[in-house]
Amino acid sequence: MSQEQILRDLSVLPPSTRRLVIDFIAFLRMRYVEEGSGEVKPSLALRDEPFVGIWRDRKDMVDSSEWVRKVRTQEWS
């Protein structure tokens, strides 16, 4: 898809949807950095992502399999 086609497609979207596209592009630019090889690589390793370990102190999730079984039973039984 050419840049011109992308711009044409973007121009026919409603303003609120255009804003979503622009926000997503901004997110991708922050998330990925271009290296000298022209290859786009993630800026952080998965283990360095902020969300890793956010539930480590949750006492109810010590056994994650048991927690999932309990939630499924509560929600779908």
HUNOR-V65710 format. One record per helix or strand. SS is the DSSP state (~ for helix, > for strand). FROM is the first residue (numbers start at 0). LEN is the number of residues. If there is no record, write none. Layout:
SS | FROM | LEN
SS | FROM | LEN
//
This chain:
~ | 2 | 9
~ | 14 | 17
> | 31 | 3
> | 39 | 3
~ | 45 | 3
~ | 58 | 3
~ | 63 | 13
//
